[in-house]
Amino acid sequence: MERFGGGGGGPGGYEVAAAEQLSRQQERHYRLLSELQTLVKALPSSCQQRLSYTTLSDLALALLDGTVFEIVQGLLEIQHLTEKNLYSQRLQLHSEHRGMKQELFHRHKEAQQCCRPHNLPLLRAAQQREMEAVEQRIREEQRMMDEKIVLELDQKVIDQQSTLEKAGVSGFYITTNPQ
Protein backbone atom coordinates (compact mmCIF):
# COMPACT_ATOMS: atom_id res chain seq x y z
CA MET A 1 0.00 0.00 0.00
CA GLU A 2 1.66 3.20 -1.21
CA ARG A 3 -0.05 6.03 0.65
CA PHE A 4 2.70 8.61 0.93
CA GLY A 5 4.20 8.70 -2.53
CA GLY A 6 7.11 6.64 -3.64
CA GLY A 7 7.37 3.04 -2.87
CA GLY A 8 9.94 0.55 -1.86
CA GLY A 9 13.21 2.01 -0.64
CA GLY A 10 13.53 5.04 -3.00
CA PRO A 11 12.98 8.64 -1.99
CA GLY A 12 9.36 9.72 -1.74
CA GLY A 13 7.74 12.80 -3.25
CA TYR A 14 8.07 14.75 -0.01
CA GLU A 15 11.75 14.01 0.25
CA VAL A 16 12.37 15.11 -3.36
CA ALA A 17 10.42 18.34 -2.84
CA ALA A 18 12.30 19.03 0.38
CA ALA A 19 15.62 18.42 -1.35
CA GLU A 20 14.63 20.75 -4.22
CA GLN A 21 13.58 23.46 -1.76
CA LEU A 22 16.82 23.06 0.16
CA SER A 23 18.75 23.38 -3.10
CA ARG A 24 16.82 26.55 -4.07
CA GLN A 25 17.41 27.99 -0.61
CA GLN A 26 21.11 27.21 -0.83
CA GLU A 27 21.33 28.86 -4.27
CA ARG A 28 19.54 31.94 -2.91
CA HIS A 29 21.90 32.00 0.08
CA TYR A 30 24.92 31.96 -2.24
CA ARG A 31 23.39 34.70 -4.42
CA LEU A 32 22.70 36.91 -1.38
CA LEU A 33 26.18 36.21 -0.04
CA SER A 34 27.69 37.17 -3.39
CA GLU A 35 25.67 40.41 -3.46
CA LEU A 36 26.77 41.24 0.09
CA GLN A 37 30.41 40.59 -0.84
CA THR A 38 30.02 42.96 -3.81
CA LEU A 39 28.57 45.64 -1.53
CA VAL A 40 31.40 45.20 0.97
CA LYS A 41 34.00 45.68 -1.78
CA ALA A 42 32.69 49.24 -2.24
CA LEU A 43 33.38 50.07 1.43
CA PRO A 44 36.64 51.53 2.76
CA SER A 45 39.17 48.81 3.60
CA SER A 46 38.90 49.54 7.33
CA CYS A 47 35.21 48.57 7.17
CA GLN A 48 35.85 45.58 4.90
CA GLN A 49 38.17 44.05 7.50
CA ARG A 50 35.36 44.02 10.07
CA LEU A 51 33.00 42.01 7.87
CA SER A 52 34.28 38.46 7.76
CA TYR A 53 33.00 35.77 5.40
CA THR A 54 31.18 34.17 8.33
CA THR A 55 29.44 37.42 9.24
CA LEU A 56 28.37 37.95 5.63
CA SER A 57 27.18 34.36 5.38
CA ASP A 58 25.16 34.77 8.58
CA LEU A 59 23.64 37.99 7.21
CA ALA A 60 22.71 36.21 3.98
CA LEU A 61 21.04 33.45 6.01
CA ALA A 62 19.09 36.03 8.00
CA LEU A 63 17.81 37.53 4.74
CA LEU A 64 16.54 34.25 3.32
CA ASP A 65 12.99 34.19 4.68
CA GLY A 66 12.15 37.88 4.24
CA THR A 67 11.44 38.52 7.92
CA VAL A 68 14.45 40.81 8.27
CA PHE A 69 13.28 42.84 5.27
CA GLU A 70 9.90 43.33 6.97
CA ILE A 71 11.56 44.30 10.25
CA VAL A 72 13.85 46.79 8.51
CA GLN A 73 10.90 48.24 6.57
CA GLY A 74 9.03 48.76 9.85
CA LEU A 75 12.08 50.35 11.47
CA LEU A 76 12.52 52.60 8.44
CA GLU A 77 8.90 53.77 8.63
CA ILE A 78 9.27 54.53 12.34
CA GLN A 79 12.50 56.44 11.64
CA HIS A 80 10.88 58.50 8.88
CA LEU A 81 7.90 59.37 11.09
CA THR A 82 10.24 60.35 13.91
CA GLU A 83 12.38 62.50 11.62
CA LYS A 84 9.27 64.19 10.17
CA ASN A 85 7.92 64.90 13.66
CA LEU A 86 11.23 66.30 14.90
CA TYR A 87 11.61 68.45 11.80
CA SER A 88 8.07 69.76 12.31
CA GLN A 89 8.86 70.60 15.95
CA ARG A 90 12.00 72.46 14.89
CA LEU A 91 10.10 74.39 12.21
CA GLN A 92 7.45 75.34 14.74
CA LEU A 93 10.07 76.62 17.17
CA HIS A 94 11.68 78.62 14.35
CA SER A 95 8.27 80.08 13.45
CA GLU A 96 7.62 81.03 17.08
CA HIS A 97 11.00 82.74 17.24
CA ARG A 98 10.36 84.63 14.03
CA GLY A 99 6.99 85.79 15.39
CA MET A 100 8.59 86.80 18.68
CA LYS A 101 11.22 88.90 16.88
CA GLN A 102 8.63 90.55 14.60
CA GLU A 103 6.42 91.41 17.56
CA LEU A 104 9.41 92.88 19.41
CA PHE A 105 10.46 94.86 16.31
CA HIS A 106 6.94 96.35 16.00
CA ARG A 107 6.83 97.20 19.70
CA HIS A 108 10.22 98.91 19.42
CA LYS A 109 9.13 100.84 16.35
CA GLU A 110 5.97 102.07 18.09
CA ALA A 111 7.93 103.07 21.17
CA GLN A 112 10.40 105.03 19.04
CA GLN A 113 7.57 106.88 17.29
CA CYS A 114 6.06 107.93 20.62
CA CYS A 115 9.41 108.83 22.18
CA ARG A 116 10.61 112.37 22.60
CA PRO A 117 13.74 113.08 20.56
CA HIS A 118 15.97 113.75 23.57
CA ASN A 119 15.07 110.30 25.07
CA LEU A 120 15.59 108.42 21.80
CA PRO A 121 19.25 107.42 22.41
CA LEU A 122 18.36 105.91 25.81
CA LEU A 123 15.36 104.10 24.36
CA ARG A 124 17.40 102.67 21.48
CA ALA A 125 20.11 101.46 23.86
CA ALA A 126 17.47 99.74 26.04
CA GLN A 127 15.86 98.21 22.95
CA GLN A 128 19.23 96.98 21.70
CA ARG A 129 19.84 95.24 25.04
CA GLU A 130 16.35 93.71 24.90
CA MET A 131 16.92 92.50 21.31
CA GLU A 132 20.27 90.95 22.28
CA ALA A 133 18.61 89.19 25.23
CA VAL A 134 15.90 87.81 22.92
CA GLU A 135 18.52 86.69 20.38
CA GLN A 136 20.43 84.91 23.16
CA ARG A 137 17.23 83.23 24.36
CA ILE A 138 16.47 82.10 20.79
CA ARG A 139 19.97 80.65 20.35
CA GLU A 140 19.66 78.79 23.65
CA GLU A 141 16.22 77.39 22.79
CA GLN A 142 17.46 76.28 19.35
CA ARG A 143 20.51 74.63 20.91
CA MET A 144 18.30 72.80 23.41
CA MET A 145 15.94 71.69 20.61
CA ASP A 146 18.87 70.43 18.53
CA GLU A 147 20.24 68.50 21.51
CA LYS A 148 16.80 66.97 22.08
CA ILE A 149 16.63 65.96 18.41
CA VAL A 150 20.08 64.34 18.49
CA LEU A 151 19.23 62.43 21.69
CA GLU A 152 15.95 61.21 20.23
CA LEU A 153 17.64 60.08 17.00
CA ASP A 154 20.36 58.34 19.03
CA GLN A 155 17.60 56.51 20.93
CA LYS A 156 16.03 55.42 17.63
CA VAL A 157 19.38 53.97 16.54
CA ILE A 158 19.62 52.04 19.82
CA ASP A 159 16.05 50.76 19.31
CA GLN A 160 16.95 49.65 15.78
CA GLN A 161 20.13 47.90 16.96
CA SER A 162 18.21 46.15 19.72
CA THR A 163 15.43 45.02 17.40
CA LEU A 164 17.85 43.61 14.83
CA GLU A 165 19.90 41.93 17.56
CA LYS A 166 16.75 40.29 18.96
CA ALA A 167 15.84 39.16 15.43
CA GLY A 168 19.20 37.36 15.33
CA VAL A 169 20.80 39.47 12.61
CA SER A 170 24.53 38.91 12.75
CA GLY A 171 26.67 41.93 13.65
CA PHE A 172 23.91 43.91 15.36
CA TYR A 173 24.11 44.80 19.02
CA ILE A 174 23.48 47.92 21.07
CA THR A 175 26.39 50.34 20.94
CA THR A 176 26.94 54.06 21.07
CA ASN A 177 30.39 53.74 19.55
CA PRO A 178 30.24 55.37 16.09
CA GLN A 179 32.78 52.84 14.77
C-alpha positions as CSV (number, residue, x, y, z in Angstrom):
1,M,0.0,0.0,0.0
2,E,1.7,3.2,-1.2
3,R,-0.1,6.0,0.7
4,F,2.7,8.6,0.9
5,G,4.2,8.7,-2.5
6,G,7.1,6.6,-3.6
7,G,7.4,3.0,-2.9
8,G,9.9,0.6,-1.9
9,G,13.2,2.0,-0.6
10,G,13.5,5.0,-3.0
11,P,13.0,8.6,-2.0
12,G,9.4,9.7,-1.7
13,G,7.7,12.8,-3.3
14,Y,8.1,14.7,0.0
15,E,11.8,14.0,0.2
16,V,12.4,15.1,-3.4
17,A,10.4,18.3,-2.8
18,A,12.3,19.0,0.4
19,A,15.6,18.4,-1.4
20,E,14.6,20.7,-4.2
21,Q,13.6,23.5,-1.8
22,L,16.8,23.1,0.2
23,S,18.7,23.4,-3.1
24,R,16.8,26.5,-4.1
25,Q,17.4,28.0,-0.6
26,Q,21.1,27.2,-0.8
27,E,21.3,28.9,-4.3
28,R,19.5,31.9,-2.9
29,H,21.9,32.0,0.1
30,Y,24.9,32.0,-2.2
31,R,23.4,34.7,-4.4
32,L,22.7,36.9,-1.4
33,L,26.2,36.2,0.0
34,S,27.7,37.2,-3.4
35,E,25.7,40.4,-3.5
36,L,26.8,41.2,0.1
37,Q,30.4,40.6,-0.8
38,T,30.0,43.0,-3.8
39,L,28.6,45.6,-1.5
40,V,31.4,45.2,1.0
41,K,34.0,45.7,-1.8
42,A,32.7,49.2,-2.2
43,L,33.4,50.1,1.4
44,P,36.6,51.5,2.8
45,S,39.2,48.8,3.6
46,S,38.9,49.5,7.3
47,C,35.2,48.6,7.2
48,Q,35.9,45.6,4.9
49,Q,38.2,44.1,7.5
50,R,35.4,44.0,10.1
51,L,33.0,42.0,7.9
52,S,34.3,38.5,7.8
53,Y,33.0,35.8,5.4
54,T,31.2,34.2,8.3
55,T,29.4,37.4,9.2
56,L,28.4,38.0,5.6
57,S,27.2,34.4,5.4
58,D,25.2,34.8,8.6
59,L,23.6,38.0,7.2
60,A,22.7,36.2,4.0
61,L,21.0,33.4,6.0
62,A,19.1,36.0,8.0
63,L,17.8,37.5,4.7
64,L,16.5,34.3,3.3
65,D,13.0,34.2,4.7
66,G,12.1,37.9,4.2
67,T,11.4,38.5,7.9
68,V,14.5,40.8,8.3
69,F,13.3,42.8,5.3
70,E,9.9,43.3,7.0
71,I,11.6,44.3,10.2
72,V,13.9,46.8,8.5
73,Q,10.9,48.2,6.6
74,G,9.0,48.8,9.8
75,L,12.1,50.4,11.5
76,L,12.5,52.6,8.4
77,E,8.9,53.8,8.6
78,I,9.3,54.5,12.3
79,Q,12.5,56.4,11.6
80,H,10.9,58.5,8.9
81,L,7.9,59.4,11.1
82,T,10.2,60.3,13.9
83,E,12.4,62.5,11.6
84,K,9.3,64.2,10.2
85,N,7.9,64.9,13.7
86,L,11.2,66.3,14.9
87,Y,11.6,68.5,11.8
88,S,8.1,69.8,12.3
89,Q,8.9,70.6,16.0
90,R,12.0,72.5,14.9
91,L,10.1,74.4,12.2
92,Q,7.4,75.3,14.7
93,L,10.1,76.6,17.2
94,H,11.7,78.6,14.3
95,S,8.3,80.1,13.5
96,E,7.6,81.0,17.1
97,H,11.0,82.7,17.2
98,R,10.4,84.6,14.0
99,G,7.0,85.8,15.4
100,M,8.6,86.8,18.7
101,K,11.2,88.9,16.9
102,Q,8.6,90.5,14.6
103,E,6.4,91.4,17.6
104,L,9.4,92.9,19.4
105,F,10.5,94.9,16.3
106,H,6.9,96.4,16.0
107,R,6.8,97.2,19.7
108,H,10.2,98.9,19.4
109,K,9.1,100.8,16.3
110,E,6.0,102.1,18.1
111,A,7.9,103.1,21.2
112,Q,10.4,105.0,19.0
113,Q,7.6,106.9,17.3
114,C,6.1,107.9,20.6
115,C,9.4,108.8,22.2
116,R,10.6,112.4,22.6
117,P,13.7,113.1,20.6
118,H,16.0,113.8,23.6
119,N,15.1,110.3,25.1
120,L,15.6,108.4,21.8
121,P,19.3,107.4,22.4
122,L,18.4,105.9,25.8
123,L,15.4,104.1,24.4
124,R,17.4,102.7,21.5
125,A,20.1,101.5,23.9
126,A,17.5,99.7,26.0
127,Q,15.9,98.2,22.9
128,Q,19.2,97.0,21.7
129,R,19.8,95.2,25.0
130,E,16.3,93.7,24.9
131,M,16.9,92.5,21.3
132,E,20.3,91.0,22.3
133,A,18.6,89.2,25.2
134,V,15.9,87.8,22.9
135,E,18.5,86.7,20.4
136,Q,20.4,84.9,23.2
137,R,17.2,83.2,24.4
138,I,16.5,82.1,20.8
139,R,20.0,80.6,20.3
140,E,19.7,78.8,23.6
141,E,16.2,77.4,22.8
142,Q,17.5,76.3,19.4
143,R,20.5,74.6,20.9
144,M,18.3,72.8,23.4
145,M,15.9,71.7,20.6
146,D,18.9,70.4,18.5
147,E,20.2,68.5,21.5
148,K,16.8,67.0,22.1
149,I,16.6,66.0,18.4
150,V,20.1,64.3,18.5
151,L,19.2,62.4,21.7
152,E,16.0,61.2,20.2
153,L,17.6,60.1,17.0
154,D,20.4,58.3,19.0
155,Q,17.6,56.5,20.9
156,K,16.0,55.4,17.6
157,V,19.4,54.0,16.5
158,I,19.6,52.0,19.8
159,D,16.1,50.8,19.3
160,Q,17.0,49.6,15.8
161,Q,20.1,47.9,17.0
162,S,18.2,46.2,19.7
163,T,15.4,45.0,17.4
164,L,17.9,43.6,14.8
165,E,19.9,41.9,17.6
166,K,16.7,40.3,19.0
167,A,15.8,39.2,15.4
168,G,19.2,37.4,15.3
169,V,20.8,39.5,12.6
170,S,24.5,38.9,12.8
171,G,26.7,41.9,13.6
172,F,23.9,43.9,15.4
173,Y,24.1,44.8,19.0
174,I,23.5,47.9,21.1
175,T,26.4,50.3,20.9
176,T,26.9,54.1,21.1
177,N,30.4,53.7,19.5
178,P,30.2,55.4,16.1
179,Q,32.8,52.8,14.8
